[in-house]
Amino acid sequence: MPKSSKVTQRAPGDVVTASVADLLAHEQPLDYKSSSLSVSGPTGSKVREDSLENDGRPAWNSKLEYILAQVGFSVGLGNVWRFPYLCQKNGGGAYLVPYFILLILIGIPLFFLELAVGQKIRRGSIGVWNYVCPRLGGIGVSSLMVCGFVGLYYNVIIGWSIFYFFQSFQSPLPWSSCPIRRNGSQAIVEPECDKSSATTFFWYRETLNITSTIADSGGLNWKMTMSLLAAWFIVCLAVIKGIQSSGKVMYFSSLFPYVVLFCFLVRGVFLRGAVDGIAHMFTPKLEIMLEPQVWREAATQVFFALGLGFGGVIAFSSYNKSDNNCHFDAVLVSIINFITSILATLVVFAVLGFKANVLNEKCVVENAERIVGYLDSGVLSHDLIPPHVNFSHLSTEDYAQILTVIKVVKESSFRQLGLQSCVLEDELNKAVQGTGLAFIAFTEAMTHFPAAPFWSVMFFFMLINLGLGSMIGTMTGITTPILDTFKIRKEVLTVVCCMIAFLCGLLFVQRSGNYFVTMFDDYSAGLPLTIVVILENVSVAWIYGTKRFMQDLEDMLGFRPHRFYFYMWKYVSPICLLILIFTTIIEMTVSPPGYNAWIQELAEERFQSYPPWATMMCFALVIVAMLPLPTVFIARHFNLLSDGSNKLSVSYRKGCMMKDMSNLEEQDETRFILNKNLTGSPSPPQRPYRPPCGLAAEKPPADPNLLSPSSCYQTSYQNATSPESD
């Protein structure tokens, strides 16, 4: 600005009107905490400055509450049933190496980026990306839509957990044995259960009452419908007051799962065979670690474990103070997430190791009885049995020795004997994930625990809390950008969203609903979310500028982040995400769309291809989630849609004007200060403010300042001040 500009002296107590030029012209340094422009709230407001910012935006009551919210959102069901499966499938302990490397290269930098932009701009996902680059404002809309898709089926899983939770208050547990069917005076075991197992039967028949194909809806499952209604009621209560209510819930929902995990770990290590399971998990298979598929799955797990792209991370951080150390938060939450995954894996493999030993011993007993029958009938000679063998207490080693001898002697007819090998390693290698792990494998293992109902109640209550923490973040990612854009009461919006979601969720509580859960899980989030995150990365690192963003972080945090983040944001993360997108598309192209259908007559799962209408639905999920990206870009490129700046109401503080003004030429600087740009946009209306001496104005301003800069339109949010008091 011109060096000759002067500050007009005004009498104390006068209500004045000042432009941005007046603000920049102040020559006396001001105390940042004591000087501010007027706010839109009433003068007599009793809200503390550190808990409610100038424009009335709520803030976290404490740093602990915020950290627990981020941990609750990032640590979810995937840590319990997805990460252990990937360890088991991809080389045991060797899988931890690519996972940790990709956590450093992709996870922490992108998590830090989302935390920083949310905290800096203090808006939800739509407002943030409208602010950074209006032409890429569709990022926020796509993020919101993915949140909606995921929330629809994710809460169904919470509903399943609620059903199992209440069913656990029985002794014995209802899935501990197969039901008996009465046929006149004769009692027979339910054939479907006899062919599978008690826990498998309870899951597919008693809980889901599943149909054999996705085309056969079978009508609503009323038990699951009531469970889903209860799940949405709980979520609604948790988020109805925004962070004021969800923050309190997080104290319990984020911490209680750790209590349960530690209890299960302590109990698990004393179970017979638990050490075998843990040793199996941590035994590295280094040859598998070098396979590209392992790295792709590790990158995908890192990506989803931290909740990148969902909008929940940005929404939570937008309620922070502007000087909060979000870099520390990013590293802390990422490490907690990683440690939680390892802890959950220890618990799962300890319990599955116990289950494998139980099943292996059962296998030995059943096959020993079969051998005794062959010995009595003369099919096998007694000379084949070593003299020290006692069939009443047959060990696994003795059975393996007998089986080896029988294989050699009866080589031609061994298959007809129907004897099984009963190898513990085979049981441990049976990879189970998702609902199969939580509702079948783990549930079956708990039936062998002493005081099984107690452990079952604890386990499913833990799943409810893990899911609730993630759902709170998901719902915040939906409601925050809407509340930022439209003036709606959050209570009304929350209730309406939950009611609509429940009605849409009826799709998943049909008898065929589990197949739609699989469809949405496979197609609604994977590719769209990866594209959302790479566009977030590119918009900040390449369009806005990494150097300018680093300068913003220095102004906000008080220190400059390590140059490691510069190279990660600029080069490494985009390249890794491009590779991930490319491999995901290849996998979707090569793998035929399909699902595992439960065939009641065979009592087993069989892979089936989707019918044409379901295949179209799969690709429609991907297209609908990504459609806002090109739509908003084209609409704003041809000026068919406003740049969204009128939705970003911001309050200014004197000390937060960006330092890069000195880099502008004098003419451009003057035009910026007076808001006279080349596009001819009107200058902002003048607004009343409090004089720096702290005297209050006579009345609050009619509406907050309006901000309309964007790097996509030859300006940047660095040129206007940070909306920290938003």
C-alpha positions, 0 to 999 in steps of 0.5 A, spaced: 500 500 500 502 507 499 507 509 504 503 515 505 497 512 507 495 515 514 491 512 520 485 517 521 484 518 529 478 517 532 475 519 538 474 513 543 467 510 543 465 512 536 462 507 532 466 507 525 466 504 518 473 501 516 475 498 509 480 493 509 485 498 507 484 501 514 485 495 518 492 494 514 494 502 515 494 501 523 501 502 525 501 500 532 502 493 534 496 490 537 495 484 542 492 479 538 487 477 544 485 483 546 484 486 539 479 484 534 473 486 529 466 486 532 463 479 532 456 477 529 453 475 536 450 479 541 455 484 545 453 481 552 454 474 550 457 470 556 461 465 551 468 464 553 473 467 547 477 460 548 471 456 547 466 460 542 469 464 536 467 470 534 462 468 529 459 463 534 462 457 531 463 452 537 470 449 539 472 443 543 472 444 550 479 441 551 484 438 547 483 431 549 476 431 547 478 433 540 484 428 540 479 422 542 474 424 537 479 424 531 481 417 534 474 415 535 473 416 528 479 413 525 479 407 529 473 403 527 471 396 525 476 395 520 482 395 525 479 389 528 477 385 523 480 388 516 487 389 519 488 382 522 486 379 516 491 383 511 496 381 516 494 373 516 494 374 508 500 378 506 506 375 510 504 375 517 509 380 521 512 382 514 506 385 512 507 391 518 513 393 514 510 396 507 504 398 512 508 402 516 512 405 510 506 407 507 503 410 513 509 415 513 509 416 506 501 417 505 498 416 511 501 422 516 502 427 510 495 427 507 492 426 514 496 432 516 494 436 510 486 435 512 487 437 519 491 443 517 486 446 511 480 444 516 483 448 522 486 454 517 479 455 513 474 453 519 469 450 514 467 443 513 469 439 506 464 443 501 467 450 504 474 448 505 475 446 497 470 452 495 475 456 499 482 453 496 479 452 489 472 453 487 473 450 480 474 444 484 469 445 489 466 438 487 471 435 492 467 437 498 460 435 495 463 428 493 466 427 500 459 428 503 456 423 498 461 418 500 460 419 507 452 418 506 453 412 502 458 409 507 454 411 513 448 408 510 451 401 510 456 402 516 450 403 521 447 396 519 453 393 522 452 397 528 445 394 528 447 387 527 452 388 533 446 391 537 442 384 536 448 380 538 449 384 544 442 383 547 442 376 545 448 375 549 445 376 555 443 368 555 446 362 558 448 358 554 449 363 548 444 361 543 449 360 537 453 355 542 449 349 539 445 347 533 437 347 534 433 341 534 428 340 530 422 335 532 419 331 527 413 327 530 417 323 536 423 324 533 428 329 534 434 331 529 439 336 528 437 342 523 440 340 517 443 347 515 446 347 522 449 340 522 452 341 515 456 348 517 456 350 524 452 353 530 455 360 529 454 360 522 447 357 522 445 363 527 449 368 523 446 366 516 439 363 518 437 366 525 440 373 524 440 375 517 435 369 515 438 370 508 436 369 501 440 365 496 441 370 491 441 378 491 435 378 486 430 375 491 429 380 496 425 376 501 422 382 504 424 386 510 427 382 516 424 385 522 429 383 527 434 387 523 429 393 522 428 394 529 436 393 530 437 399 525 432 403 528 436 403 535 442 404 531 440 410 528 437 413 534 443 412 538 447 416 533 442 421 532 442 422 540 450 422 539 450 428 534 444 432 535 448 437 539 454 437 534 460 437 538 457 439 544 454 432 545 458 428 540 465 430 544 462 428 551 460 421 548 467 420 545 470 420 552 466 413 553 466 410 546 473 412 544 476 409 551 472 403 552 474 399 546 481 399 549 479 397 556 475 391 552 481 389 548 486 389 554 481 385 557 481 380 551 489 380 551 490 378 558 485 373 558 487 371 551 494 369 552 492 364 558 488 360 553 491 354 550 494 355 544 494 363 544 501 363 543 501 358 537 496 364 534 500 370 536 507 366 533 503 364 527 501 372 526 508 375 527 512 369 523 514 373 517 513 371 510 518 375 507 517 372 500 510 375 500 512 382 502 515 383 495 509 382 491 505 388 488 498 386 491 501 386 498 503 394 497 496 395 494 492 392 500 497 396 505 496 403 501 488 401 501 488 400 509 492 406 511 488 410 506 481 408 510 484 407 517 485 414 518 479 416 514 482 420 509 477 424 504 471 422 508 470 430 511 470 428 518 477 429 519 476 436 516 470 437 520 473 436 527 479 440 525 475 446 523 472 447 530 479 448 533 483 454 535 487 457 529 494 456 533 493 449 535 498 444 533 495 440 528 502 437 526 502 434 533 495 431 532 496 428 525 502 424 528 499 422 535 493 420 532 496 416 526 501 412 531 495 411 536 491 408 530 497 403 528 498 401 535 491 399 536 491 395 529 497 391 532 493 390 539 487 388 535 491 383 531 494 380 537 487 379 541 484 376 534 490 371 533 490 369 540 483 368 540 483 364 533 489 360 536 485 358 541 479 356 537 484 353 532 487 348 537 480 346 540 478 345 533 484 341 531 483 337 538 476 335 536 478 333 529 483 328 532 478 325 536 473 324 531 478 321 526 481 317 532 474 314 533 474 313 525 480 309 526 478 305 531 472 303 527 476 301 522 480 297 526 474 293 529 471 292 522 478 289 520 479 294 514 485 296 518 490 292 521 492 293 529 499 292 527 499 299 524 498 302 530 504 303 535 504 300 541 505 306 546 498 309 542 492 310 547 486 312 543 483 315 549 488 320 550 491 321 543 495 327 542 496 331 535 503 328 534 501 321 535 495 322 530 500 325 525 504 319 526 499 314 525 496 317 519 503 317 516 503 310 516 496 309 514 498 313 508 503 309 506 500 302 507 493 304 504 496 308 499 491 306 493 485 306 498 486 312 503 481 317 500 476 312 501 477 312 508 476 319 509 481 321 514 483 328 515 490 330 516 488 335 522 494 340 522 494 346 526 497 350 521 491 349 516 486 352 521 491 358 522 491 359 515 484 359 514 483 367 512 477 370 515 475 377 515 469 382 516 463 379 518 465 372 518 471 374 523 466 378 528 460 374 527 462 367 526 469 365 527 470 370 534 463 368 536 465 361 536 471 362 539 468 365 545 463 359 546 469 356 549 471 361 554 469 360 561 463 365 563 462 366 555 456 370 556 460 376 559 465 376 554 460 376 548 457 382 552 463 385 552 465 384 545 459 386 542 459 392 546 466 394 544 464 393 536 458 398 538 462 403 541 467 402 535 462 403 530 459 409 534 465 413 534 466 412 526 459 414 525 459 420 529 465 422 524 461 420 518 455 424 520 459 430 522 462 430 515 455 430 512 452 435 517 458 440 518 458 442 511 451 443 510 450 447 516 456 452 514 452 453 507 445 453 509 442 457 516 439 451 519 438 448 526 443 443 527 438 439 531 433 439 525 438 437 520 441 431 524 434 428 525 432 429 518 438 426 516 438 420 521 430 419 518 432 419 511 438 415 512 434 410 516 429 409 510 434 408 505 437 403 510 431 399 509 435 396 503 440 393 507 435 390 512 431 385 507 433 378 507 438 379 501 440 386 505 447 383 506 449 382 499 447 390 498 452 391 504 457 388 500 456 391 494 456 398 497 462 396 501 466 394 495 464 400 490 461 406 493 467 408 497 474 405 494 475 409 487 471 415 489 475 416 495 481 415 492 480 420 487 477 425 492 484 425 496 488 426 490 484 432 488 485 434 495 493 433 494 493 436 488 489 442 489 493 444 495 500 442 493 500 444 485 494 449 484 494 453 491 502 452 491 506 448 496 510 453 498 505 458 500 501 453 504 508 451 508 508 459 509 501 459 511 502 453 516 508 457 519 504 463 520 498 458 523 503 454 528 509 458 529 514 454 526 515 451 519 514 444 518 519 439 516 521 439 508 519 432 508 512 434 508 513 439 502 516 433 498 511 428 500 505 433 498 508 435 492 511 429 489 511 422 493 503 422 495 500 424 488 504 419 485 503 413 490 495 415 489 496 415 482 498 408 482 493 406 487 488 409 483 491 405 477 491 398 480 484 399 483 481 400 476 485 394 473 482 390 479 475 392 478 476 391 470 479 384 471 475 381 477 468 380 475 463 384 479 460 379 484 458 376 491 458 370 496 451 368 496 449 363 502 446 357 499 441 354 504 441 347 501 448 346 501 450 350 507 456 354 504 458 360 500 458 360 493 461 366 489 455 368 484 456 374 479 451 380 479 445 380 475 445 386 470 441 390 474 446 389 480 452 390 476 449 397 473 448 399 480 455 398 482 457 402 477 452 407 478 455 408 485 462 410 483 459 414 478 454 418 482 459 419 488 464 422 483 459 426 478 460 432 482 467 433 481 466 434 473 459 438 474 462 443 479 468 444 475 464 445 468 459 449 471 464 454 474 468 454 468 463 457 464 460 461 470 454 457 471 455 457 478 457 462 483 464 460 486 461 459 493 465 465 496 458 468 499 457 462 503 464 463 506 462 468 512 469 470 516 471 474 521 477 478 521 483 479 526 488 484 525 494 480 527 492 474 522 493 478 515 498 474 511 505 476 510 506 475 503 503 482 501 509 485 500 511 480 494 505 484 490 507 489 486 504 496 489 499 497 484 496 490 485 497 491 492 493 497 492 487 493 488 487 488 493 486 492 499 481 496 495 478 489 492 478 492 485 480 486 481 481 486 474 474 481 474 470 487 476 467 484 482 464 489 487 468 491 493 465 489 500 461 493 503 463 497 509 462 494 516 462 497 523 468 494 528 471 495 535 476 500 535 483 497 537 483 500 544 477 495 546 471 500 546 465 496 543 461 498 538 454 500 539 451 494 535 453 488 532 454 488 525 448 485 520 452 480 517 459 477 517 464 479 512 464 475 506 470 472 503 471 470 496 478 469 494 481 463 491 487 461 488 483 458 482 481 465 480 488 468 481 487 470 488 488 465 494 486 464 501 493 467 503 491 474 500 485 475 505 486 473 512 485 466 515 478 465 517 481 463 524 475 466 528 470 462 524 
